[in-house]
Amino acid sequence: MGKKSKKTRKSGNTRSDAAVSSSGIKEDKFENAFAKFTIGSTKDTDEIDDATNPLRKSKVWNEPSYNKGGSIPTPLDLQQGQECGALQILEDTKTPLHIQVEMGNKFFCDPTRMYPMSSCPRGRVLIINNQEFDNPRMYSFRTGADVDADNLEKLFIQLGLNVTSLRNMKRNDMRKKIIDFADVADEKVGDMMVVCILSHGLEHGKIVCADGLVIDTEQDVLRSFNNDYCPALRGKPKFFIIQACRGEEIDCGVSSPTDFTDASPMGGSRGRNNSECQFRDVSWEDMLIAYSTLPGYVSNRNLYRGTWFIESICKVFMENAKNMNLRDMLDEVGFELSQYESENGTKQSCSYDVRHFYKKLYFNPGINIDPKERWKYSNSSAFDNIMSEQNKDETEGLQLATTSSKKRTISVSHFPGSK
C-alpha cells in the first residue's frame, strides 16, 4: 500500500474518469508552449493528465511541497521522445489491494434501530464496469478499472452477498439489466441490494455507456429502485456506488488542512398529501448513494491499483465491517480518501446522499443464523445478553430452590421427637 501518510501517484499513472470530447479542446499558444512537456499520449483526450492540461493548470493553486515526508523525489531525466509512462514505477504503487474481510464475532440486529442482516446470502449485488468504449477517441479505455470491479466482487462475496458482475454494456442493455435487477421476487431479495456502476461520467449525473450514449443517474438508476417502481425492496436498504466523474474540475487542494463533510442530505419531499388515507409510505426511502467525487469534479484513477475511491471503500469495509455500520464506514472512507494526493498536489473529495436511510446497517460478516433461529433476533440486538441473564437467573433460582428444599428436609429429619 506504500506510505500511509500520503498515497502519491506517480506521473503518468493517475488519470481522471472525465469524458472530454477531442473536438472541444482548443489549441492555443499556451498549449503549444507546454506541448513538449505533455505526459502520456495526447490522443487520450478523455483522460487528460492533471499535470499537463494547460487550461486546468492555469487556475490558481499552490505548488505541492515535496519535503513533507522529509525526502525530495529524484528529478525527471527524460530522453528525447521518451514518455513518462515508460518510467520505472515503484512496486508499491503497482500492487492492487488484497481483499480480505475480517470476520465478526458479535451479531448486530435491532429492527427498531437497525436493518436486519441475517439472511444467507445477505442480498444481491450488481456491478457494471464500462471499461472499453466504441469510440475510443472520445471515451478512452479505462485502464485499471478492472481492478476496481475485481476488488468490489471479492469484497461483497466475503461480506456474504451474491454478486453479478458485467462489463462494457450498451445503453439499452444496461437499462434493461438495471430494471431486471430491480424487478425481483420477494423470496429472492435477501436483506439488502447493492448497485455499483463504474464508468466515465459527465456533468449533471450522466453516466457513459459502452456505445457512447449516456444514462441519467437519477432517472435511469435510482428511480428504478424506489418504493413505487420496486415494491419488493420496500423497507430494505439499497446501497449505490457511483464511480464516475461528475465534471472536469480539478481539486487542487488548499495550503492548510481542511475538514470536508461527506454527507449531503437530500432536501425537499416528493410525498403527496392525501387526506383520505391515514398513512402512506414514502416513495423514496432506505437509499444511500455514495459518489466518488463532488459535482463538477473529476475522479482520479491509478493505472495499476484502480480508482482512489473504490480502493478506499474496499480497504475500510474489509477492516471495519465486523463492528461498524455502513454510514460510519463511509465517513471513514472520506477520511481515507483525504490521505490520497497526486504528485501534482491534486486531491479528491467524495460524498454520499441519504434518502430516508434512518436505520443503521451492519453487514455481520461471517455470522450465519439458522432460519429457524432468526426469530430470536427480532426484538433486540442484546438478545444474547438478555437470554444469558435469564438463564443465569433461572439457574440461580433453581439452585436456591434446591438448597431450600434440602434444608427443609434436613430440618424435618432432625426435628426433636420425630421418628
C-alpha positions as CSV (number, residue, x, y, z in Angstrom):
1,M,0.0,0.0,0.0
2,G,3.0,2.3,0.3
3,K,3.4,5.0,2.9
4,K,0.3,5.6,5.0
5,S,0.8,9.3,5.4
6,K,0.4,10.2,1.8
7,K,-0.6,7.9,-1.0
8,T,1.1,9.5,-4.0
9,R,0.5,8.7,-7.6
10,K,3.5,8.7,-10.0
11,S,3.3,10.9,-13.1
12,G,1.6,9.1,-16.0
13,N,-0.3,6.7,-13.7
14,T,-3.1,8.9,-12.4
15,R,-5.9,9.7,-14.7
16,S,-9.4,11.1,-14.4
17,D,-12.6,9.4,-15.5
18,A,-13.7,12.7,-17.1
19,A,-15.1,12.2,-20.6
20,V,-13.9,15.1,-22.8
21,S,-14.6,15.5,-26.5
22,S,-11.4,15.8,-28.6
23,S,-13.1,18.5,-30.7
24,G,-13.8,20.6,-27.6
25,I,-10.1,21.2,-26.7
26,K,-8.8,24.3,-28.2
27,E,-5.1,24.6,-29.2
28,D,-3.7,27.9,-28.4
29,K,-0.2,29.4,-27.9
30,F,-0.3,28.4,-24.2
31,E,-0.8,24.8,-25.1
32,N,1.9,24.8,-27.8
33,A,4.4,26.2,-25.3
34,F,3.8,23.3,-23.0
35,A,3.3,20.6,-25.7
36,K,6.8,19.2,-25.3
37,F,6.1,18.5,-21.6
38,T,3.0,16.5,-22.2
39,I,2.9,13.3,-20.2
40,G,1.4,10.3,-21.9
41,S,-0.4,10.1,-25.2
42,T,-2.1,13.4,-26.3
43,K,-4.7,11.3,-28.1
44,D,-6.3,10.2,-24.9
45,T,-8.3,13.5,-24.6
46,D,-10.9,12.0,-22.4
47,E,-8.3,11.1,-19.7
48,I,-6.2,14.2,-19.5
49,D,-3.3,14.1,-17.1
50,D,-3.9,16.5,-14.2
51,A,-0.4,18.0,-14.6
52,T,-0.4,18.7,-18.3
53,N,-3.7,20.3,-19.1
54,P,-2.8,24.0,-19.5
55,L,-6.5,25.1,-19.1
56,R,-6.6,23.4,-15.7
57,K,-3.1,24.3,-14.7
58,S,-3.8,28.0,-15.4
59,K,-6.0,28.1,-12.3
60,V,-4.5,29.5,-9.2
61,W,-3.3,26.8,-6.8
62,N,-0.3,26.2,-4.6
63,E,2.5,24.0,-6.0
64,P,2.8,20.8,-3.9
65,S,5.5,20.6,-1.3
66,Y,7.6,17.5,-1.7
67,N,9.5,17.8,1.6
68,K,6.5,16.9,3.7
69,G,7.9,13.4,4.2
70,G,11.5,14.6,4.6
71,S,12.6,13.4,1.1
72,I,12.9,15.0,-2.3
73,P,12.0,12.9,-5.3
74,T,14.6,12.3,-8.0
75,P,14.3,14.8,-10.8
76,L,12.9,13.5,-14.1
77,D,15.6,12.8,-16.7
78,L,13.7,12.2,-19.9
79,Q,15.5,11.5,-23.2
80,Q,14.1,12.9,-26.3
81,G,11.0,11.1,-27.4
82,Q,10.7,9.2,-24.0
83,E,7.3,9.3,-22.2
84,C,6.7,9.2,-18.5
85,G,4.7,6.0,-19.0
86,A,8.0,4.2,-19.5
87,L,9.5,5.4,-16.2
88,Q,10.4,2.9,-13.5
89,I,7.4,2.8,-11.2
90,L,7.7,1.9,-7.5
91,E,6.3,-1.6,-6.9
92,D,4.1,-0.5,-4.0
93,T,2.2,1.8,-6.4
94,K,1.5,-1.0,-8.8
95,T,0.3,-3.6,-6.4
96,P,-3.6,-3.8,-6.1
97,L,-5.2,-4.0,-2.7
98,H,-5.6,-7.6,-1.4
99,I,-9.2,-8.1,-0.3
100,Q,-9.6,-10.0,3.0
101,V,-12.7,-9.2,5.1
102,E,-12.3,-9.5,8.8
103,M,-15.0,-11.7,10.2
104,G,-17.2,-10.5,13.0
105,N,-17.8,-12.1,16.4
106,K,-20.8,-10.0,17.5
107,F,-24.2,-10.1,15.8
108,F,-25.9,-6.7,15.4
109,C,-29.7,-6.8,15.0
110,D,-32.3,-4.5,16.4
111,P,-35.2,-3.9,13.9
112,T,-36.2,-0.7,15.5
113,R,-32.8,0.8,15.0
114,M,-31.0,-1.4,12.5
115,Y,-31.7,-3.0,9.2
116,P,-32.0,-6.8,9.6
117,M,-28.9,-8.5,8.1
118,S,-29.2,-12.2,8.9
119,S,-30.2,-13.8,5.6
120,C,-27.9,-16.1,3.8
121,P,-26.9,-14.8,1.3
122,R,-27.3,-11.3,2.8
123,G,-28.5,-9.9,-0.5
124,R,-27.7,-9.2,-4.1
125,V,-25.0,-7.1,-5.8
126,L,-24.9,-5.8,-9.4
127,I,-21.5,-4.5,-10.7
128,I,-21.4,-2.8,-14.1
129,N,-17.9,-1.9,-15.3
130,N,-17.8,0.1,-18.5
131,Q,-14.1,0.0,-19.4
132,E,-13.9,-0.1,-23.2
133,F,-16.0,2.1,-25.4
134,D,-17.0,2.0,-29.1
135,N,-15.5,5.5,-29.7
136,P,-12.0,5.3,-28.0
137,R,-11.1,8.8,-29.3
138,M,-13.9,10.3,-27.3
139,Y,-14.0,7.9,-24.4
140,S,-10.7,6.1,-23.9
141,F,-10.1,2.7,-22.3
142,R,-10.3,3.0,-18.5
143,T,-7.1,1.3,-17.6
144,G,-7.2,-0.1,-14.0
145,A,-11.0,-0.2,-13.9
146,D,-10.9,-4.0,-14.0
147,V,-9.0,-3.9,-10.6
148,D,-12.0,-1.9,-9.1
149,A,-14.5,-4.4,-10.4
150,D,-12.5,-7.4,-9.1
151,N,-12.0,-5.8,-5.7
152,L,-15.6,-5.0,-5.3
153,E,-16.6,-8.5,-6.3
154,K,-14.3,-10.1,-3.8
155,L,-15.4,-7.6,-1.1
156,F,-19.1,-8.3,-1.4
157,I,-18.7,-12.0,-1.8
158,Q,-16.8,-12.1,1.5
159,L,-19.4,-9.9,3.1
160,G,-21.9,-12.7,2.2
161,L,-23.8,-11.3,-0.8
162,N,-24.5,-12.8,-4.3
163,V,-22.6,-10.8,-6.9
164,T,-23.4,-10.3,-10.6
165,S,-20.6,-8.6,-12.5
166,L,-21.0,-7.3,-16.0
167,R,-18.7,-5.4,-18.4
168,N,-19.0,-2.9,-21.3
169,M,-22.8,-2.6,-21.5
170,K,-24.5,-0.5,-24.1
171,R,-27.3,1.8,-23.1
172,N,-30.3,-0.4,-23.9
173,D,-28.7,-3.5,-22.4
174,M,-27.6,-1.5,-19.3
175,R,-31.1,-0.1,-18.7
176,K,-32.7,-3.5,-19.2
177,K,-30.4,-5.1,-16.8
178,I,-31.0,-2.5,-14.1
179,I,-34.8,-2.9,-14.5
180,D,-34.5,-6.7,-14.4
181,F,-32.3,-6.5,-11.3
182,A,-34.9,-4.3,-9.5
183,D,-37.8,-6.5,-10.7
184,V,-37.2,-9.4,-8.4
185,A,-39.5,-11.7,-6.4
186,D,-39.7,-11.2,-2.7
187,E,-38.2,-14.6,-1.8
188,K,-35.0,-13.7,-3.8
189,V,-34.4,-10.3,-2.4
190,G,-32.4,-11.1,0.7
191,D,-31.8,-8.4,3.3
192,M,-30.3,-5.7,1.0
193,M,-29.4,-4.7,-2.5
194,V,-26.2,-3.1,-3.9
195,V,-25.6,-1.5,-7.3
196,C,-22.1,-0.4,-8.4
197,I,-21.6,1.5,-11.6
198,L,-18.0,2.2,-12.8
199,S,-17.6,4.3,-16.0
200,H,-16.8,7.6,-17.5
201,G,-19.1,10.4,-16.3
202,L,-20.3,13.8,-17.3
203,E,-21.9,16.7,-15.5
204,H,-25.5,16.6,-14.2
205,G,-25.3,12.9,-13.2
206,K,-24.8,11.5,-16.7
207,I,-23.0,8.1,-16.9
208,V,-21.4,7.0,-20.2
209,C,-22.3,3.5,-21.6
210,A,-20.1,1.4,-23.8
211,D,-21.8,2.6,-27.0
212,G,-21.1,6.3,-26.1
213,L,-24.7,7.0,-25.1
214,V,-25.5,8.2,-21.6
215,I,-27.9,7.3,-18.9
216,D,-29.1,9.5,-16.1
217,T,-28.2,8.5,-12.5
218,E,-31.5,9.9,-11.1
219,Q,-34.0,8.8,-13.7
220,D,-32.5,5.6,-15.1
221,V,-30.8,4.1,-12.0
222,L,-32.1,5.4,-8.6
223,R,-35.8,5.8,-9.6
224,S,-35.9,2.1,-10.7
225,F,-35.4,1.1,-7.0
226,N,-37.8,3.4,-5.1
227,N,-40.9,2.1,-3.5
228,D,-43.1,3.0,-6.4
229,Y,-41.1,1.1,-9.1
230,C,-39.7,-1.7,-6.9
231,P,-42.2,-2.6,-4.1
232,A,-40.3,-5.9,-3.4
233,L,-37.4,-3.9,-1.9
234,R,-39.7,-1.8,0.4
235,G,-38.2,-1.4,3.8
236,K,-34.8,-3.0,2.7
237,P,-31.6,-1.0,2.4
238,K,-30.4,-0.1,-1.1
239,F,-26.8,0.9,-1.4
240,F,-25.4,2.6,-4.6
241,I,-21.8,3.2,-5.5
242,I,-21.2,5.5,-8.4
243,Q,-17.6,5.6,-9.6
244,A,-17.6,8.2,-12.4
245,C,-16.5,11.8,-13.0
246,R,-19.1,14.5,-12.5
247,G,-17.4,17.2,-14.4
248,E,-14.0,18.4,-15.4
249,E,-12.9,20.5,-12.4
250,I,-9.6,19.5,-10.6
251,D,-9.5,19.7,-6.9
252,C,-6.1,21.3,-6.3
253,G,-6.4,21.3,-2.5
254,V,-5.6,24.1,-0.2
255,S,-2.5,25.3,1.6
256,S,-3.8,24.4,5.1
257,P,-5.6,21.3,6.4
258,T,-9.4,21.5,5.9
259,D,-12.1,19.1,7.1
260,F,-14.6,18.1,4.5
261,T,-18.2,16.9,5.2
262,D,-19.1,13.9,3.0
263,A,-22.8,13.6,3.8
264,S,-25.2,15.6,1.5
265,P,-28.7,15.2,2.9
266,M,-31.4,15.3,0.2
267,G,-33.7,18.3,0.5
268,G,-37.3,18.6,-0.2
269,S,-40.1,16.0,-0.2
270,R,-41.7,14.1,-3.0
271,G,-44.6,12.9,-0.9
272,R,-48.2,13.7,-1.9
273,N,-50.8,14.7,0.6
274,N,-53.9,12.5,0.7
275,S,-56.5,13.3,3.3
276,E,-58.4,10.1,2.5
277,C,-55.5,7.9,3.7
278,Q,-54.4,7.8,7.3
279,F,-51.0,6.5,6.4
280,R,-48.9,6.3,3.3
281,D,-45.3,5.0,2.7
282,V,-42.8,7.5,1.3
283,S,-41.7,6.9,-2.3
284,W,-38.0,7.3,-1.5
285,E,-36.5,5.6,1.5
286,D,-33.8,3.3,2.6
287,M,-31.4,4.6,0.0
288,L,-27.8,5.5,0.4
289,I,-25.8,6.7,-2.7
290,A,-22.0,7.0,-2.5
291,Y,-20.4,9.2,-5.1
292,S,-16.7,9.0,-5.9
293,T,-16.4,12.8,-6.2
294,L,-18.3,16.1,-5.9
295,P,-20.5,17.6,-8.6
296,G,-18.4,19.2,-11.3
297,Y,-15.1,17.4,-10.4
298,V,-13.1,14.6,-11.9
299,S,-12.4,11.2,-10.2
300,N,-8.8,10.0,-10.1
301,R,-7.8,6.6,-11.2
302,N,-4.5,4.7,-10.9
303,L,-3.5,2.6,-13.9
304,Y,-2.4,-0.3,-11.6
305,R,-4.5,-0.1,-8.5
306,G,-7.8,1.3,-9.8
307,T,-9.6,4.4,-8.6
308,W,-8.8,6.1,-5.3
309,F,-12.4,5.9,-4.2
310,I,-13.0,2.2,-4.8
311,E,-9.7,1.3,-3.2
312,S,-10.6,3.4,-0.1
313,I,-14.1,1.7,0.1
314,C,-12.6,-1.8,-0.1
315,K,-9.9,-1.1,2.5
316,V,-12.3,0.5,5.0
317,F,-15.0,-2.1,4.6
318,M,-12.9,-5.2,4.8
319,E,-11.3,-3.9,8.1
320,N,-14.3,-2.4,9.8
321,A,-17.5,-4.2,8.6
322,K,-17.2,-6.6,11.5
323,N,-18.2,-3.9,14.0
324,M,-19.0,-0.6,12.2
325,N,-22.2,0.4,10.4
326,L,-22.4,1.5,6.8
327,R,-22.6,5.2,7.3
328,D,-19.8,5.3,9.8
329,M,-17.7,3.3,7.3
330,L,-18.4,5.8,4.5
331,D,-17.3,8.6,6.8
332,E,-14.1,6.6,7.4
333,V,-13.8,6.3,3.6
334,G,-13.9,10.1,3.4
335,F,-11.0,10.3,5.8
336,E,-9.1,7.6,4.0
337,L,-9.6,9.4,0.6
338,S,-8.3,12.6,2.1
339,Q,-4.9,11.0,2.5
340,Y,-4.5,10.5,-1.2
341,E,-2.6,13.1,-3.2
342,S,-1.0,13.1,-6.6
343,E,2.5,14.2,-7.3
344,N,1.0,17.5,-8.6
345,G,-0.9,18.2,-5.4
346,T,-4.3,17.3,-6.7
347,K,-6.9,15.9,-4.2
348,Q,-10.3,14.3,-4.3
349,S,-13.4,14.5,-2.1
350,C,-16.2,12.0,-2.1
351,S,-19.8,12.5,-1.0
352,Y,-22.9,10.4,-0.2
353,D,-26.6,11.1,-0.3
354,V,-29.0,9.8,2.3
355,R,-32.6,9.3,1.3
356,H,-34.6,8.3,4.4
357,F,-31.9,5.9,5.4
358,Y,-32.8,6.2,9.0
359,K,-31.5,2.9,10.5
360,K,-28.0,1.5,10.9
361,L,-26.7,-1.2,8.7
362,Y,-24.3,-3.8,9.9
363,F,-23.0,-6.5,7.4
364,N,-22.3,-9.0,10.2
365,P,-19.6,-10.8,8.1
366,G,-19.1,-14.4,8.8
367,I,-22.1,-14.8,11.2
368,N,-24.8,-17.1,9.8
369,I,-28.0,-17.5,11.7
370,D,-30.2,-20.6,11.1
371,P,-33.5,-19.6,9.6
372,K,-35.4,-21.3,12.4
373,E,-33.4,-19.3,15.0
374,R,-33.8,-15.8,13.4
375,W,-37.0,-15.1,15.3
376,K,-34.8,-14.8,18.4
377,Y,-33.2,-11.7,17.0
378,S,-36.4,-9.9,16.0
379,N,-36.8,-7.9,19.2
380,S,-33.4,-6.7,20.4
381,S,-29.8,-6.6,19.4
382,A,-28.9,-7.5,23.0
383,F,-30.9,-10.8,22.8
384,D,-27.9,-12.9,23.7
385,N,-27.2,-10.8,26.8
386,I,-30.9,-10.9,27.8
387,M,-31.1,-14.7,27.3
388,S,-27.8,-15.2,29.3
389,E,-29.2,-13.1,32.1
390,Q,-32.5,-15.0,32.1
391,N,-30.6,-18.3,32.1
392,K,-28.4,-17.1,34.9
393,D,-31.5,-16.0,36.9
394,E,-33.2,-19.3,36.3
395,T,-30.1,-21.2,37.2
396,E,-29.7,-19.3,40.4
397,G,-33.4,-19.7,41.2
398,L,-33.2,-23.4,40.6
399,Q,-30.1,-23.7,42.8
400,L,-31.8,-21.6,45.5
401,A,-34.9,-23.8,45.4
402,T,-32.9,-27.0,45.6
403,T,-30.9,-25.6,48.5
404,S,-34.0,-24.6,50.3
405,S,-35.6,-28.0,49.7
406,K,-32.5,-29.8,51.1
407,K,-32.5,-27.5,54.2
408,R,-36.2,-28.3,54.9
409,T,-35.6,-32.0,54.5
410,I,-32.7,-31.8,56.9
411,S,-34.6,-29.8,59.5
412,V,-37.5,-32.1,59.4
413,S,-35.4,-35.3,59.7
414,H,-33.6,-33.8,62.7
415,F,-36.7,-32.3,64.4
416,P,-36.9,-33.3,68.1
417,G,-39.4,-36.0,68.7
418,S,-39.6,-37.1,65.1
419,K,-39.2,-40.8,64.1
